[in-house]
Amino acid sequence: MLDLVALAAALQYVATLPAFPHTAMPVALQNEPIIEYDQNPNPLREELYNENLKVEHNCVAVPQKPGLGITINEIVLDTYCVAHSEV
């Protein structure tokens, strides 16, 4: 479940990085940020999140919604929950 949450957090972080002189002219795999993203089919991930991040032209767009930019389908989450605890 955390794969999309971690990816969204990483995308938000990378989006805040300033363009330093060595990254002002990005060269793929040399001086631009790279984030690993599992694109294999994952039914749980596809059910759990209300949006799927898409790779287009070897890039993933930074989600623009508040917070990390993703929302979890709580109905689906409840179906996988073993026990609820009140905090």
HELIX and SHEET records of a PDB file:
HELIX    1   1 LEU A    2  ALA A   15  1                                  14    
HELIX    2   2 PRO A   43  LEU A   48  1                                   6    
HELIX    3   3 GLU A   74  TYR A   80  1                                   7    
SHEET    1   A 2 VAL A  55  GLU A  56  0                                        
SHEET    2   A 2 CYS A  59  VAL A  60 -1                                        
END                                                                             
